[in-house]
Amino acid sequence: MALSPQIHLKQGQQLAMTPQLQQAIKLLQLSNIELAAFVEEQVEGNPLLEHGTGTDNRRAEDTNKVDADTALPELNLSTPNQEAVDAIDAPQAALEADATAADLAPSAPSVGGEIDWSKSGSGGSFNGNADYDASANTAQEITLREHLNAQLTLEIYDEKTRLIGSYLIDNVDENGYLQGDLQAISDRLGVSLKRVEVVLAKIQGFEPTGVLARNLKECLSLQLEERGELNTHMQGLLDNLQMLAAQALPQLAKLCNLSPIGLKSYIERLRMLAPKPGLAFGTDTAAIVEPDVFVREQSNGSWAVELNSETLPRVLINARYFAEVCSSTKDQKVQTYMSDCQQNASWLVKSLDQRARTILKVSSEIVKQQDGFFAYGVDHMRPLNLRTVADAIEMHESTVSRVTSNKYMSTPRGVFELKYFFTSSIASLDGSEALSAEAVRHKIKIHISEERDAKSVLSDDKIVDLLRAQDIDIARRTVAKYRENLGIQSSVQRRRVFKNQA
């Protein structure tokens, strides 16, 4: 057969990711701070967009005369009305090319047909040349919270203990000090004070040394203890830091049982320490968190979920100005420019509306799934993943993932990132409720603890069989990972230990 170019007809379906849909997806994953910056940029670049409160605009025009298709919809999204949540239309993702696009696609622009956004000029468009980059508005260097959370993931394997640690880290200021009372934190999380103190002691061993201290004395003590320099004389100096600040050196030397020269040496050691260990890291934009969602308990014991209206950008489309300009000129370029601006503005308004509705819908389902946590504390946190929430609200996992990124929920137990409520789980073979990963780890530990000699040592495959007999669906590699997380040696190593003991 001769090789030559040929023409073939092929029929197929695909979902085109237009620039509009791409921008809608980007809007969904922006934090409220990044969203405000983006909207401000659009208002400055589009003459038809204006800031507003829903009833006024900066030109003091009557917004009631604005065309209903171009005006910002009057949505009472801040009201905790479950009927409003249920009324949100489910996405029509007919194609599987990218279900996120279908989840987020708002109504078509009110003017014209398909838009070539790349030719929209400077009219506040979402074109590729002026694409909004959220990373340009945030620090690129690693923050203290990111650094601590990375260590938390490696050092603490218990899911619920990790949740306590994550909450403590969220309460660290830029200097590295823990803010808030431990008793109040334990009450909020519904766990004992002793348990919180144990987790705090673990995290205080992270780098940088001295982090999560509650005061200057504790911060310096942690650093001196690591150096092996926390003796009786140094402890006396730390107990009287106020005298050091007042330069009462003779009295201080007497209290510390040191000579003036010895005291000077100890003071020099103190000066080598870092009184504010957190300053070695980048500024954390999450230090001041504006929650996107509020959760409040109602009198009947249920939970009300509402959006934080203060973080929702309010924009209006000035349809009167659009009509005046278009009617006063016959210049085709001006009319095209204004039409592009109108379409861009309309798309922005509807995208913001869809974003708000999606956040409310996802948050409501999270509260429904984790009601035990809100009522009783962290020990009642249920296994939860993105797919569970996505299936419940008929959206795609990627949409839920974007919604839960950089979004915060204010609850009676504190302010949490939406991702905080997702914990791993192991499926059950009999179809009953899944077990948390920690519960499975505990079962593995129990099985291995029952080994008595080299012959009774269990391989990972044998543990899989034992767990499956308990209706726990788990893979061998998962057993191996959990065993390593628990610090337990392999079956070969454990068998060798028993033989050496014999």
N, C-alpha and C positions, 0 to 999 in steps of 0.2 A: 504494500500500500504506500502510495506516495505521500510524503509529508508536505502539507501545504496549509496555508491559513484557511479557516472555515468559519462560517457564521452559524450560530445555533440560537434558537429561541428558548428562553427559560422563564417559566412563570413561578413567582414566589411571593411571599409576604414578609414584610419587615416594618418595624416601627421607626420612622424617621425622627431622630433626635434633633429637632430644630433648635436654633439658638434660644428661642423663647423657653422651651422646655428645659434646656440646660441651665438657664438662669433661674427658673423656678426651683430646680433641684438645689442650686447653690443657695438660694434664699432660705430654703428649709434647714440647711445645716449651719447657717450663721447664728452666732450668739446674739442676744439682744443689743449688745454694744456694737458689734460689727454690722448688724442690720441697720441701726440708727445712722451709722456712718455712711452706709451704702445709700439709704434713702435720701440723706442730706445731699449726697453727690448727684443723685438723680434730680432732685428739686432744683439744684443750682443750674443744671444743664438743660432742663426742659421748661420752657416758658409757660406751659400749660399746667404744670404741677405746682401745688401750693401746700404749705402746712396748714392744718386746720384742726378744729375741735369737733368737727361733725356738723356744726351749724354756722360757723363763721370762717372767713379766710382773711388773708392780709389786706385784700382790697375792699373788704367790708361789703361784698356783693351778696345778693340774695341767692343762696344756693338752692332754694326751693325751685328756682326756675331752670336749674341745670337739668339737662336731659337725663332721664333715669338710667340710660345705658352707660353714661359716662360719669355719673356721680358715684362717690364712695358709698357703698351699701350701708344702710343703717343696721348694724349688727350688734346685738347686745351680748357680745362674747364674754363679758366679764360676769355675767349672771350664772350662778351654779344651777342651771336648769338641765336636768338629765334628758328631758324631751328634746331640747335643742341638740344635745349630743347625738341622740338616736336618729334625729332627722337628717344628719349629714349623709349625703348620698355616698354609697359605696363606689369605689373606682371601677371603671369599666376597662379593665386591662385585657383587651381581646387578644393581644399579641404578647408573646413572652420574650420579645427581644430586650425590652427593658421595662419591667412593670412599674418602676419608680416613675417613669414619665407619665404613665397612665394614672397613677395615684395623684400626681400633682397638676395635671393639665387642667387649667381653669377654662372658663368659657372663651370662645374665640373673640378676638378684638371686635369692637362694635363698628369699626369703619373699615371698608375694603375687604379684600380677601387675603391671600397668602402674602406675607410681608418679606421683603428682602432686607433683613436687619443690617446687613453689612453695608447698605447704601443709605443708612438713615442719617448720615451727617453727624452733627454735634447736638442734635435735639434731645439729649438725655437718653439716648437709646442704649440698649444692652448689646451693642455690636461687639464683635470680637476685638476691635482695636481699643475699645474702652472697657474691656471686660473687668469687672470688679474682682480684685484679688484680696481676700480677707487677710491673708498672711502678711500683706504689706502694712496692715494696721496693728499687728501684734509683734511682740518681741520674738526673735528667733532663738535666743539663748534659752537653755533649759532652766526651768523655774525650780524653786525649792520643793514645791508640792510634787512636781513630776519626778524629781530626784528621789524623794522619800517614797512615793508610791511604787516606783520601780523596785526599790529594796523591799518594800512590803510584800510584793508579789513573790519575790524569791525567798523570803525568810519565813513567811506565815502561810501555811497551806490550808488551815481550817477556814472554811468560808465565812462563818459567823464571827470568828475572831478577827479575820481580815476586815470585815465590815466595821468592827469597832475601831481598828487601827486606821481605816480610811477616814472615819469621822474625826478622830483625833488630829490627823494630818490636815484635814480641812479647816481646823481651828488654829492653825499656826500662822502667826503674823510674819511680816517680811523680815524681821530680825531673827526668826527661828524660835520664838517663845510661844508656848501653848497659852491660848486665851480661853478663859472660862473655868468654872469650878468643876472638879472631877465628879463630885456628888451630883451636880446638875446634869452632867453628861451621862452618868449612869442611869439617872431617872429618866432621861429622854430616850435612851436606848433600851430601857427595860431590863438592864443587867445589873449584877452586883457591883459595888464599888471596888471590891477586891479584884474582880475580873478586869475592870478598866485599868486599875493600877498595874496589873501584871502585863497587859498589852502596852501600856505606856512605858514601863521599864524596858520592854523588848525594843520598842522603837527608839528609845533614848540611846540605844547601842548602835544606831545607824550613823552613817556619815552625813553631814559633818558632826563630829562629836560636840555635844552640848545642845543639840537641837531638841525641841519639845520640852525644854526646861521651863519651870513655872516662875522662876525669878533668877536674878544674876548669880546669887550664891549657888543655886543648884546647877546652873550652866557651867560655872567655873569648876565646881566639884566634879562634874562628869568628865571634864577635860583633864583635871589633875589625876583623877582615879585611873584614867586610861594611861597616863604617863607614869603611874606608880609613884606620884609625888604627894599624895593626900595623906600626910602624917598628922600627928597631934598638933604640931606647931602651925601647919598650914590650915588645919581645921579651925584653930583659934583665930587666925587671921581672917578667914572667911566669915566667922561668926561676928566679927566686928568691922565689917567693911565701912560702916558709917564713920568710924573713928579714922580709918585710912583716908576717907574723903575729906574729913576735917583736919587732916595732917596732924592729928594728935599722936605723933610717933612715939614719944617716951612712954606714954600710958599704954599704947598698943604693944610695945615691946615687952612691957611688964606682964600684960595679960597673956601674951603668947609664950612667955618664958624664953625670950630671945634677947641677945645682945643687940645694940643698935646696928652693928655690922651684919649680924645674922638676919635681923629684920629687913635690912636693905636687900639682902640676897633673896629673901622670900618674895619681897615686893617685885623684884625684877622678874622672878618666875611668873608672877601673876600677869605682868605686862606682856608676856609672850603668848598669852592665851587670847582667844577670840570672844569678847563679851557679846557680840552679835553675830553668831555663826551663819545666820540665814542670809546676810548681806553678800556672801560670796556667790550668790546665784542671781539670776535675772528676776526682774520685777514680775510678780504673778498678777496678771490681769484679773484672775479670779478672786483676788484678795477682797475685793468689794463685789459681792454677788447680788445681782438683782434677780430675784426669782421670776421665772416665766409663768409659773402656775402656783396657785394657792390651794391648799387642802385643809378644810375645816370640818370638825365633827359637828353634826347636827343633833338636835334634841332627841331624835328617834334612834340615835346610834349609828346612822349611816354617815357617809363622807361626802361632802360637797366639794366639787372640783371647779375652779374658775380660773380664767386667764388673768394675768396681771395687766390691767388696762394701761398702767403707766408705762409699760415697756413696749406697747403696740404703737408703731408709727401711725400718725393720722395725716393722710394726704388727700387732697381734693383735686379734681380736674376742672379747670376754668373753661367750661364750654362756651361761655359768652365771649371770652377773648378769642377763642378759636373761630367762632362764627363771624365776629367783627373783622378779623384779619382776612379770612377767606372771602368775605363779601366785598371787601374794599380793594381787592387787587385781582388782576387777571394774569399776573405773572405765574406761569406754570411751576417754576422752581419754588416760589414761595408757598404755593398751595401744596405742592408735594412735601415740602419740608414740614409744614404745619400738620399735614395728614399723618406723616411719620411720627411726629411728636405726640399727636393725639392717640395713635395706636400704641405707642410705647407706654404712655401714661396709663391707658386703660389696662394694658397687660400688667403693669406694676400693681395697680390697685387690686386687681383680681388675684394676682399671685400672693399678695400680702394677706388677702382674705382667706385664700386656700391654706396658706401656711398656718394662720391662727387656728383655723378649724382642725387641721391635722394634728397640731400640738395638743389641742384640747381632747381630741378623740383618743390619741395614744396615752395621754396622761390619765384619762378616766379609766382606761383599761388596766393600766399599771396599778392604780389605786384599788380597783376591783380584785386584781390578782393577789395583791399584797396587803389585804385588809388586816390580816393577822399581825403584821409588823406595826401598822398604825395603832392598833388596839392594845397590843401586848408587848411589843419590843422585838429586838433583833433575833431572839431565839425562835420566833415564829415566822421568820422569813421563809417563804416557799421557793422551791426551785423554779426558776423562770428564765426563758430564753426569748430571743427576738421572734422566733417562729410562732410561739404560743400567742404572743400579742398580735402579730401580723395576721394570723389565721382568725383570731377573734374579731378583729375589726375589718377583715377583708382587704388588707393591704399587703404590699410586698415587704419582705424582710429588710431590704435596703432602705425603704422609706422609713421604717421604724428606727433603723440604725441612725439615719441622718437626724431624725426628730430628737433622739435621745442624746445626741452629741452637743455638748456645751449648753444644755438646757437644765434649769434648776427648778426644784419643787420645794416650796415652803410648806412645812408640815408642823403639827404640834410637837414633833420630836426633833425639829431642826430643819435646816436647809440641806437638801441632797441633790446631787446630779441625778438625772433620770436613769443613767446607766448604773447607778448604785443598786437599783432594785433587781438587777438581773444576776442570778446565781446559777451555777451549773447543776445538772441533775443527771441521774442514771435512770433509764427507762425500765419499766417492769414488764416481765414476760406475760403476766396474766392480764395486762391491760389496766391494772389498778394504778393508783396515784404514784408518780415517780418519786424516787428517793433522792435526797440531796447528795452531792458528791461526798460530803463529810460523813454522812451516815454509812456510805459504802466503804470509805477508808477505815472507819471504825470496825466494820465487820471483817475486813482484811486483817487488821491488827489482831483481832480476837482469834481468828483462825491460826495465825502464825504463832501467837502466844501459847497455843495448846500443843505445840511441838515439844516432844520429850527426848527424842534421840535422833540419830542420823536417819534411821529408817522412817521416822514419822515426818520428816521435813517435806513441806508441800512445795511443789513447783508452781509457777505462775499459771500453767495450764490446769493444774489440779484445783487451784483456787477459783479459776473461772468456772469449773464444773460445780464446785460447792456453792458458789454464788448463784449460778443458774438454777440449782436445786431449790434456792430460796426465791426463785422468780425474779432475779436481777439480771437484766440483759447487759452484759459487759464484755469487752474484748480483752484479749490477753495483754496487748500493749498498754491498755488502760490500767490493768492490774499492776503491771510493771511500773508504770508512772506513779501510781498512788503509793506503791510499796517504797519507791525511792523517795517520794515526798515525806513519808513517815520515817525515813532514815533507816530502813530495814534492808539488810544485805540480801543478795540473791540466794536462791536455794543451794547453789553450789558452795557458796561461802558459808552459809549457815550449817550445811552438812559437814564441812571441814572443821568448823568450830566444835561441833559435837564429838567428832572423832578425836580431836586433840584433847578434849576434856576427858574422854574415856582413857 
